[in-house]
Amino acid sequence: AHAEGGIFSQPHLGLVAEAGREAVIPLEDKVRGIPLWRAAGEEMGLLVGNSMTNNDNRSNSMNFSPVYNITVNGGDPRMGQELRQIIEDVMLDFQDRMQRTSFE
């Protein structure tokens, strides 16, 4: 029985929906898994497209806007500028990766 849920990596026989409705979502087949994941979220009253809602259809939003302050003391004056450029490049790459539906 899997009433507590879980992630499984080996084939086995299991009892599903023994304590109510449950979803079984393949993690390796993204073409099949992502639509099932979204449908499961909708059934739970959580996911609709890319936004989150609750059961009475009020939309909730979540913003991630970290602020980093880095102080560079001493050394070559260009070091701070170079460090800033590296961090900006990393953050732009991070934002690009977060907009993908898959991380292959």
N, C-alpha and C positions, 0 to 999 in steps of 0.2 A: 504494500500500500504506500502511496506517496501523498497522503493528505497534507503533509508539511511542505511539499514541493521539493525542488532540488534540481541539480544539473548532473546529468549522467553521461559517461563517456564510453561505457561498455554495453553491448547488447544484453538485454534481459527482459523477462516478462514482468509486467507490473500491473497493479490494480489502479485504475484512474477513475476519478469522479466518485469515489467511495464516500466522501464527506461533503459532496456538493459539486457544482460545476468546476471544471479545471480545464486549462489549456495545455496542449503539448505542442511545443514550437521547436522545429529543427534549427540548430545554431549554425550549422555548416552550409546549409542550402539557403542563402540569403534571398533568392528569388521567391521561395515559398515561406521562409521564416519571417521576413519583415512584414508582409501583409497580415500574417497570423499574430505577430507581436502587436501590431496596431489594433487589430480586431479585439485581442484580449484586453488591451488598454481601454478600448471603448466599452467593452462589456463591464469593466471595473469602474467606469465613469471617470477615467483619467486622461486618456489620450484621444485627441481628434486631430488628425493631420499632424502638424508640428506644434500645436499648442496644447496646454493642459486645461481641462475643465473638471468641475466636480459634478455631482449628480443633478444639481438643479441648473446646470448649463451656465453658471457664472464662470467667466474665463479668469484663470490665474496666469500670471506671467512670471518668468524668472529671468533675471539679468545677472550676468557674471561680468563684473567690471573691476578687476583688481587694480590697485594702485601700488606701484613699486617705487620706492625712493632709494637710490644708490648713490653713495657719496664716495668719490675717489680723491684721496689726499696724497699729494706728492707725486713724483714720477713725471713722466712726459705729459704735457698738457693735452696732447692729442688722444691720450689713453681714454679719457672720459668720453670723448666724442666717438671713438671707435667702439667702446663698450656699449654706448647707447645704440649705435647702428646694429650691432650684433643682437642686442635684446629686441629691437624693433623687428628685425628679420625673423627671429625665433617666434615672436608673438604673431606676426602675420602668417607664418607657416602653421602655427597652432590654430588660428582662426580658420584657415583654409581646411585643415584636417577636421575640425569640428563640424563643418558644413557638409562633409561627405556622409553618405549612408553606409559606407563600408570602409574598413581600415585594412585593406589587403596590401 
